Amino acid sequence: MSKFNVYQAIYEVSQQNKSASHEVKSDDRPYVEVLEIVRGEISKNHSGELANVITEPQGAALLKNLLSKYIYQKHLTCREYNSLNELVDKCYEDMAGFGFLTKYIYDDEVEEINCNAWNDIEIVTALGWKKIDEHFLSPMQCIDMTKKMCQLGGVIIDGSQPTQDSYITQGVRISAIIPPCIDDDIGAVFSIRKQKTNTITKEQLIKWDTATDDELDLLILCIEHGVSLGIAGSTGSGKTTDIGFILKNIAHDKRIYSIEDSRELDLQVRDEKGKIINRVIHTKTRPSNNQAHNVSADMLLKKALRFDPQIIVPAEMRGEEAMTAQEAGRTGHTIITSLHASTAMAAYTRILTMCMMSGTKLSEELMLKLIIEAYPIMAFKMQLPDKTRKYMKIIEAEDYRDGKIVYRTLYKYVITDRQMSSDGTRIEKMVGYHKKVSNISSRLANVLLENGADLSVIRRFAGNDWNPETDTED
């Protein structure tokens, strides 16, 4: 039974009287005005209760009661809604929910939602991007919604902190900017990115031509047998998804410790009865303006070493935690991580830059040698103009000499052509193939052997000329 029966009856009588007189009353308001009036009253008189809408289960009922109360007290009637319950639900969705964004946030086909201005919204799917007709009612409503979405991840965005990264729910990130970093009449700009929740299989990756069977098996072999690797690429290239794929395809007895800003990875493997059969610890950072309450990725990395993990997963490295990660990678822990970089080679200098953020006094030359030792394998993944995602190159870095990284290309994607649309305005397909360029080094093959990899599997990647009796230390 509705909680607003009395108010509903009064509202309906008012609407019936209006209909009987066949005229629009002077106090009959458009929805946007009703929303702004009740929003103003509740914000002025019940700011504490409004905050609880986000954090407390009883918040929804509380806010709906307040909405009903002020619509009644202010004698508000709305042109678009004859039912008070419908009006209250609509106001509630716009104030406490995500409004028109809700259906896109929970649509599995939507990968991104981009707000370029309060009245300019676009969505991105696997088929590309498009503008949508829906938009916010005003610049202020756009700002309010942006603040609310950031607050769900424990992050405050305001005039003193007008640019923030946060998350809305598990696997849904938001990056936002509000005034004064943009014009007031824009409202806010934000980008909401959604991590795919479905599990990617090797068969799918091969079918999509993202990688070959050999490429995927090499990455899995490395992580399972103590060789750390990085996956470099731009936003949207699928780096985090592939980390999840690799870690779900290793032996279940490996103890895994993951670190994320918001939960995107789901590394738990369950049997047919729902019991978790692998060993996983998921952790999340907690950003805070109060330094005493801030929990950074670097802090969680250092804490990881006390949990005796065999594999540490800094899901995306952005800063000084890279220094701790490379130290862990050189001292018996296997690291798999992702980072933003434009090529596989550039990923090493990107890690160097992040390590230098820690304030280390080590020279760049020595630091690069340590990074190469920590991450012998680097894969570069890219989203091509036809929206397909490919592993463009997988390399093995071997040393840093005379100012250059010494490396070998193991695999690369060779582009041979492109196919244009019939009107010639866009690329419909990038044509190419994955090519094996060289075998892994004898040194890397020996590391895999020492860490328990099968001899015949190693030969698949090292070649028949590899001799495990050869000393490769020098």
C-alpha positions as CSV (number, residue, x, y, z in Angstrom):
1,M,0.0,0.0,0.0
2,S,1.3,3.5,-0.9
3,K,2.6,5.7,2.0
4,F,1.1,8.8,0.3
5,N,-2.6,7.9,0.2
6,V,-3.8,11.1,1.9
7,Y,-1.6,13.4,-0.1
8,Q,-2.4,11.4,-3.2
9,A,-6.2,11.9,-2.7
10,I,-5.7,15.7,-2.3
11,Y,-3.5,15.9,-5.3
12,E,-6.0,13.9,-7.5
13,V,-8.9,16.1,-6.4
14,S,-6.9,19.2,-7.4
15,Q,-6.2,17.6,-10.8
16,Q,-9.9,16.6,-11.3
17,N,-11.1,20.1,-10.5
18,K,-8.6,21.4,-13.1
19,S,-9.9,18.9,-15.7
20,A,-13.5,19.7,-14.9
21,S,-12.9,23.4,-15.5
22,H,-11.2,22.6,-18.8
23,E,-8.4,25.1,-18.1
24,V,-4.8,25.2,-17.0
25,K,-4.6,26.9,-13.6
26,S,-2.1,29.7,-13.1
27,D,-0.4,27.7,-10.3
28,D,-0.1,24.6,-12.5
29,R,3.7,24.2,-13.1
30,P,6.0,22.4,-15.5
31,Y,7.9,19.5,-13.9
32,V,11.2,21.3,-13.9
33,E,9.8,24.1,-11.7
34,V,8.3,21.6,-9.3
35,L,11.6,19.8,-9.0
36,E,13.6,23.0,-8.3
37,I,11.1,24.1,-5.6
38,V,11.1,20.9,-3.7
39,R,14.8,20.4,-4.2
40,G,15.4,23.9,-2.7
41,E,13.2,23.3,0.3
42,I,14.7,19.9,1.1
43,S,18.3,21.1,0.6
44,K,17.6,24.1,2.9
45,N,15.7,22.3,5.7
46,H,16.9,18.6,5.5
47,S,20.5,18.5,4.3
48,G,21.4,15.7,6.7
49,E,18.5,13.6,5.6
50,L,19.3,14.2,2.0
51,A,22.9,13.0,2.6
52,N,21.5,9.8,4.0
53,V,19.7,9.0,0.8
54,I,23.1,7.9,-0.5
55,T,24.4,6.1,2.5
56,E,21.4,4.7,4.4
57,P,18.9,2.1,3.4
58,Q,16.0,4.1,4.9
59,G,17.0,7.1,2.9
60,A,14.6,6.4,0.0
61,A,11.5,6.3,2.1
62,L,12.6,9.4,4.0
63,L,13.2,11.5,0.9
64,K,9.9,10.4,-0.7
65,N,8.0,11.4,2.4
66,L,9.7,14.8,2.3
67,L,8.9,15.2,-1.4
68,S,5.3,14.4,-0.8
69,K,5.1,16.8,2.2
70,Y,6.5,19.8,0.3
71,I,4.4,19.2,-2.8
72,Y,1.3,19.3,-0.6
73,Q,2.4,22.2,1.6
74,K,3.3,24.3,-1.4
75,H,0.1,23.4,-3.2
76,L,2.1,22.3,-6.2
77,T,0.5,20.7,-9.2
78,C,2.4,19.5,-12.2
79,R,1.2,19.7,-15.8
80,E,3.0,16.4,-16.8
81,Y,1.8,14.2,-13.9
82,N,-1.8,13.6,-12.7
83,S,-0.6,11.1,-10.1
84,L,1.3,12.3,-7.0
85,N,3.0,8.9,-6.7
86,E,4.4,9.2,-10.2
87,L,5.5,12.8,-9.6
88,V,7.2,11.8,-6.3
89,D,9.0,8.9,-8.0
90,K,10.2,11.1,-10.8
91,C,11.5,13.7,-8.4
92,Y,13.1,11.0,-6.3
93,E,14.9,9.5,-9.3
94,D,16.2,12.9,-10.3
95,M,17.4,13.8,-6.8
96,A,18.6,10.5,-5.3
97,G,18.9,8.2,-8.3
98,F,20.7,8.8,-11.6
99,G,17.7,10.2,-13.5
100,F,17.8,9.6,-17.2
101,L,21.3,8.1,-16.8
102,T,20.0,5.1,-14.9
103,K,19.0,3.1,-18.0
104,Y,22.4,3.7,-19.6
105,I,24.4,2.9,-16.5
106,Y,22.7,-0.5,-16.2
107,D,22.6,-1.2,-19.9
108,D,25.2,-4.0,-20.6
109,E,25.7,-2.7,-24.1
110,V,26.8,0.8,-23.0
111,E,30.5,1.1,-22.3
112,E,30.8,4.8,-21.7
113,I,28.6,7.8,-20.9
114,N,30.1,11.2,-21.7
115,C,28.6,14.5,-20.6
116,N,30.1,17.3,-22.6
117,A,27.7,19.8,-21.1
118,W,24.4,19.7,-19.2
119,N,22.5,19.5,-22.5
120,D,25.0,17.4,-24.5
121,I,25.2,13.7,-23.6
122,E,26.7,10.9,-25.6
123,I,27.0,7.2,-25.1
124,V,29.6,4.7,-26.4
125,T,28.9,1.1,-27.3
126,A,30.9,-1.5,-29.2
127,L,29.3,-0.1,-32.4
128,G,30.6,3.4,-31.8
129,W,29.3,6.6,-30.2
130,K,26.0,8.6,-30.5
131,K,24.3,11.6,-29.0
132,I,21.2,11.0,-27.0
133,D,18.1,13.2,-26.8
134,E,17.9,13.2,-23.0
135,H,19.8,15.7,-20.9
136,F,19.8,17.5,-17.6
137,L,17.2,20.1,-16.8
138,S,19.7,22.8,-16.0
139,P,23.5,23.3,-15.4
140,M,22.8,23.2,-11.7
141,Q,21.1,19.8,-11.9
142,C,24.0,18.5,-13.9
143,I,26.4,19.7,-11.1
144,D,24.3,18.2,-8.4
145,M,24.2,14.8,-10.1
146,T,27.9,14.9,-10.7
147,K,28.6,15.6,-7.0
148,K,26.3,12.8,-6.0
149,M,27.9,10.3,-8.3
150,C,31.4,11.2,-7.0
151,Q,30.2,11.0,-3.4
152,L,29.1,7.4,-3.9
153,G,32.8,6.5,-4.1
154,G,33.7,8.6,-1.1
155,V,35.0,11.5,-3.1
156,I,34.0,15.2,-2.6
157,I,34.0,17.4,-5.7
158,D,33.4,21.1,-5.1
159,G,34.9,24.5,-5.9
160,S,38.0,23.8,-4.0
161,Q,38.5,20.4,-5.7
162,P,36.8,20.8,-9.1
163,T,38.4,17.8,-10.8
164,Q,38.0,14.3,-9.3
165,D,38.0,10.6,-10.1
166,S,35.6,8.3,-8.3
167,Y,33.3,5.4,-8.8
168,I,29.6,5.0,-8.8
169,T,29.3,1.3,-8.0
170,Q,31.4,-1.8,-8.6
171,G,33.1,-1.6,-12.0
172,V,31.7,1.8,-12.9
173,R,34.2,4.7,-12.8
174,I,33.6,8.4,-13.1
175,S,36.0,11.2,-14.0
176,A,34.4,14.7,-13.5
177,I,35.1,18.4,-13.8
178,I,32.9,21.2,-12.4
179,P,33.3,25.0,-12.2
180,P,35.6,27.0,-11.9
181,C,37.6,24.7,-14.2
182,I,34.8,24.9,-16.8
183,D,32.2,27.7,-17.5
184,D,29.2,27.9,-15.2
185,D,26.7,27.6,-18.0
186,I,28.2,24.2,-19.0
187,G,27.2,22.7,-15.7
188,A,29.6,19.8,-15.4
189,V,31.5,17.5,-17.7
190,F,32.1,13.8,-16.8
191,S,33.0,10.5,-18.3
192,I,31.5,7.3,-16.9
193,R,33.3,4.1,-17.8
194,K,31.9,0.7,-17.2
195,Q,33.9,-2.5,-16.8
196,K,32.4,-5.5,-18.6
197,T,31.1,-7.9,-16.0
198,N,30.9,-10.9,-18.3
199,T,33.9,-13.3,-18.2
200,I,36.1,-13.2,-21.4
201,T,37.2,-16.5,-22.7
202,K,40.3,-17.4,-24.8
203,E,37.9,-18.6,-27.6
204,Q,36.3,-15.1,-27.7
205,L,39.6,-13.3,-27.8
206,I,40.8,-15.5,-30.6
207,K,37.5,-15.1,-32.5
208,W,37.7,-11.3,-32.2
209,D,41.3,-11.5,-33.5
210,T,42.4,-9.7,-30.4
211,A,45.3,-12.2,-30.0
212,T,46.4,-15.6,-31.1
213,D,46.4,-18.8,-29.0
214,D,50.2,-18.6,-28.7
215,E,50.2,-15.0,-27.5
216,L,47.6,-15.7,-24.8
217,D,49.3,-18.9,-23.7
218,L,52.6,-17.1,-23.3
219,L,51.1,-14.4,-21.0
220,I,49.4,-17.1,-18.9
221,L,52.6,-19.2,-18.8
222,C,54.6,-16.2,-17.6
223,I,52.2,-15.2,-14.7
224,E,51.8,-18.8,-13.6
225,H,55.6,-19.4,-13.5
226,G,57.0,-16.3,-11.9
227,V,57.6,-13.9,-14.8
228,S,56.0,-10.5,-14.2
229,L,54.4,-8.5,-17.1
230,G,52.7,-5.3,-17.9
231,I,49.9,-4.6,-20.3
232,A,50.1,-1.1,-21.8
233,G,47.6,0.8,-23.8
234,S,45.1,3.6,-23.8
235,T,41.8,4.0,-22.0
236,G,39.3,1.6,-23.4
237,S,41.8,-0.9,-24.9
238,G,40.7,-3.7,-22.6
239,K,43.7,-4.0,-20.3
240,T,41.8,-4.7,-17.1
241,T,39.6,-7.2,-18.8
242,D,42.6,-9.1,-20.0
243,I,44.2,-9.1,-16.5
244,G,41.1,-10.8,-15.3
245,F,41.2,-13.4,-18.1
246,I,44.8,-14.3,-17.4
247,L,44.4,-14.6,-13.7
248,K,41.3,-16.8,-14.0
249,N,43.3,-19.2,-16.2
250,I,46.2,-20.0,-13.9
251,A,46.4,-22.7,-11.2
252,H,43.9,-22.1,-8.4
253,D,46.6,-22.6,-5.7
254,K,48.3,-19.3,-6.5
255,R,47.6,-16.7,-3.8
256,I,46.5,-13.4,-5.5
257,Y,46.3,-9.9,-4.0
258,S,44.7,-7.2,-6.1
259,I,44.7,-3.5,-5.6
260,E,42.2,-1.2,-7.3
261,D,40.7,2.2,-6.9
262,S,37.3,0.7,-7.5
263,R,36.4,-3.0,-7.9
264,E,36.5,-3.9,-11.6
265,L,38.3,-7.2,-11.3
266,D,36.4,-10.3,-10.2
267,L,39.0,-13.0,-9.8
268,Q,37.2,-15.5,-7.7
269,V,36.6,-18.9,-9.3
270,R,33.7,-20.9,-8.0
271,D,32.7,-24.6,-8.4
272,E,29.3,-25.8,-9.4
273,K,28.1,-25.4,-5.8
274,G,29.2,-21.7,-5.7
275,K,32.2,-22.4,-3.4
276,I,35.3,-20.3,-4.0
277,I,38.1,-22.6,-5.1
278,N,41.0,-20.2,-5.8
279,R,42.9,-17.9,-3.4
280,V,42.1,-14.2,-3.9
281,I,42.3,-11.0,-1.8
282,H,40.6,-8.0,-3.3
283,T,41.6,-4.6,-1.9
284,K,40.6,-1.0,-2.8
285,T,42.2,2.4,-2.1
286,R,40.4,5.0,-0.1
287,P,41.2,8.6,-1.2
288,S,40.6,11.2,1.4
289,N,41.4,14.9,1.7
290,N,42.5,14.1,5.3
291,Q,46.0,12.6,4.8
292,A,45.6,10.6,8.0
293,H,42.6,8.8,6.4
294,N,44.0,8.4,2.9
295,V,44.7,4.8,1.8
296,S,46.8,4.9,-1.3
297,A,47.8,2.1,-3.8
298,D,51.3,2.3,-2.5
299,M,50.2,1.7,1.1
300,L,48.2,-1.3,0.0
301,L,51.1,-2.6,-2.0
302,K,53.3,-2.5,1.1
303,K,50.6,-4.1,3.1
304,A,50.3,-6.9,0.5
305,L,53.7,-8.3,1.4
306,R,52.4,-9.3,4.8
307,F,49.7,-11.5,3.2
308,D,52.2,-13.8,1.5
309,P,50.9,-13.4,-2.0
310,Q,52.5,-15.1,-5.0
311,I,50.9,-12.8,-7.5
312,I,50.3,-9.0,-6.8
313,V,48.0,-7.1,-9.1
314,P,48.2,-3.3,-9.0
315,A,45.4,-3.2,-11.5
316,E,46.5,0.2,-12.9
317,M,49.7,2.0,-12.0
318,R,49.6,5.7,-12.0
319,G,52.1,7.0,-9.5
320,E,54.7,6.3,-6.9
321,E,53.3,2.8,-6.2
322,A,55.3,1.8,-9.3
323,M,58.5,1.9,-7.2
324,T,57.1,-0.5,-4.6
325,A,55.7,-2.7,-7.4
326,Q,59.1,-3.1,-9.2
327,E,60.8,-3.8,-5.9
328,A,58.3,-6.6,-5.2
329,G,58.7,-7.9,-8.7
330,R,62.5,-8.3,-8.2
331,T,62.1,-10.0,-4.8
332,G,60.1,-13.1,-5.5
333,H,56.6,-11.8,-6.3
334,T,55.0,-12.0,-9.6
335,I,53.4,-8.7,-10.7
336,I,50.8,-8.2,-13.4
337,T,49.7,-4.6,-13.9
338,S,48.3,-2.2,-16.5
339,L,49.4,1.3,-17.4
340,H,48.8,4.0,-19.9
341,A,51.4,4.1,-22.6
342,S,51.5,4.6,-26.4
343,T,53.8,1.7,-27.2
344,A,55.3,-1.4,-25.5
345,M,58.7,0.4,-25.4
346,A,57.2,3.6,-24.1
347,A,55.7,1.6,-21.2
348,Y,59.2,1.2,-19.6
349,T,59.9,4.9,-19.6
350,R,56.4,5.5,-18.3
351,I,57.1,3.2,-15.3
352,L,60.5,5.0,-14.9
353,T,58.6,8.4,-14.6
354,M,56.2,6.9,-12.0
355,C,59.2,5.4,-10.0
356,M,60.9,8.8,-10.0
357,M,57.7,10.2,-8.4
358,S,58.7,8.3,-5.2
359,G,61.7,10.6,-4.7
360,T,64.3,7.8,-5.4
361,K,67.9,8.9,-5.6
362,L,68.8,6.1,-8.1
363,S,70.0,7.1,-11.5
364,E,67.7,6.7,-14.5
365,E,70.0,4.2,-16.0
366,L,70.0,2.0,-12.9
367,M,66.3,2.5,-12.4
368,L,65.5,1.3,-16.0
369,K,67.7,-1.8,-15.4
370,L,65.7,-2.6,-12.3
371,I,62.4,-2.0,-14.1
372,I,63.4,-4.4,-16.9
373,E,64.4,-7.0,-14.4
374,A,61.0,-6.6,-12.7
375,Y,59.0,-6.7,-15.9
376,P,60.7,-8.8,-18.6
377,I,57.5,-9.0,-20.7
378,M,55.5,-6.0,-21.9
379,A,52.4,-6.3,-24.0
380,F,50.9,-3.3,-25.9
381,K,47.2,-3.4,-26.7
382,M,45.3,-0.9,-28.8
383,Q,41.8,-0.1,-30.0
384,L,42.1,0.4,-33.8
385,P,39.9,2.8,-35.8
386,D,37.4,0.0,-36.6
387,K,36.9,-0.3,-32.8
388,T,38.5,-3.8,-32.7
389,R,41.1,-4.4,-29.9
390,K,44.4,-6.0,-30.8
391,Y,47.6,-6.9,-29.1
392,M,49.9,-4.9,-31.4
393,K,53.2,-6.0,-29.9
394,I,54.5,-8.3,-27.1
395,I,58.2,-7.7,-26.3
396,E,60.8,-9.2,-24.0
397,A,63.1,-6.5,-22.6
398,E,66.6,-7.9,-21.8
399,D,68.8,-5.0,-20.8
400,Y,69.5,-1.2,-20.8
401,R,72.8,-0.4,-22.5
402,D,74.3,2.8,-24.1
403,G,71.1,4.7,-23.4
404,K,68.8,2.2,-25.1
405,I,66.5,-0.6,-24.0
406,V,67.7,-3.9,-25.5
407,Y,64.7,-6.0,-26.4
408,R,63.3,-8.5,-28.8
409,T,59.9,-8.4,-30.4
410,L,58.1,-11.7,-29.7
411,Y,54.8,-11.1,-31.5
412,K,53.4,-8.2,-33.5
413,Y,50.2,-7.3,-35.4
414,V,50.9,-6.4,-39.0
415,I,48.4,-4.0,-40.7
416,T,48.2,-4.7,-44.4
417,D,45.1,-2.6,-45.5
418,R,41.9,-0.9,-44.4
419,Q,38.4,-1.1,-45.7
420,M,36.3,2.1,-46.0
421,S,32.6,2.5,-45.7
422,S,30.6,2.8,-48.9
423,D,30.4,6.6,-48.5
424,G,34.1,6.8,-47.7
425,T,33.6,8.6,-44.4
426,R,34.9,6.0,-42.0
427,I,37.1,3.0,-41.6
428,E,34.9,-0.2,-41.4
429,K,37.7,-2.7,-41.0
430,M,41.5,-2.8,-40.4
431,V,43.0,-5.7,-42.3
432,G,46.1,-7.5,-40.9
433,Y,47.4,-10.5,-39.1
434,H,49.3,-11.6,-35.9
435,K,52.9,-12.7,-36.6
436,K,55.4,-14.5,-34.4
437,V,58.7,-12.6,-34.8
438,S,61.1,-14.3,-32.4
439,N,61.5,-16.8,-29.6
440,I,61.9,-15.9,-26.0
441,S,65.4,-15.6,-24.7
442,S,67.3,-18.6,-23.1
443,R,67.4,-16.6,-19.9
444,L,63.7,-16.2,-19.7
445,A,63.2,-19.9,-20.7
446,N,65.4,-20.9,-17.9
447,V,63.5,-18.8,-15.4
448,L,60.3,-20.5,-16.5
449,L,61.9,-23.9,-16.1
450,E,63.2,-23.1,-12.6
451,N,59.7,-22.0,-11.6
452,G,58.1,-25.3,-12.6
453,A,57.0,-24.8,-16.2
454,D,56.8,-27.9,-18.4
455,L,59.8,-28.4,-20.6
456,S,57.8,-29.1,-23.7
457,V,55.6,-26.0,-23.2
458,I,58.8,-23.8,-22.8
459,R,60.2,-25.2,-26.1
460,R,57.0,-24.0,-27.8
461,F,58.1,-20.4,-27.1
462,A,61.9,-20.8,-26.8
463,G,62.4,-23.1,-29.9
464,N,64.2,-26.4,-30.2
465,D,67.6,-24.7,-30.1
466,W,67.1,-23.7,-26.5
467,N,69.5,-25.7,-24.2
468,P,68.5,-25.7,-20.5
469,E,72.1,-26.6,-19.7
470,T,73.4,-23.3,-21.1
471,D,74.5,-20.7,-18.5
472,T,72.7,-17.5,-19.3
473,E,73.7,-15.3,-16.3
474,D,76.3,-13.4,-18.3
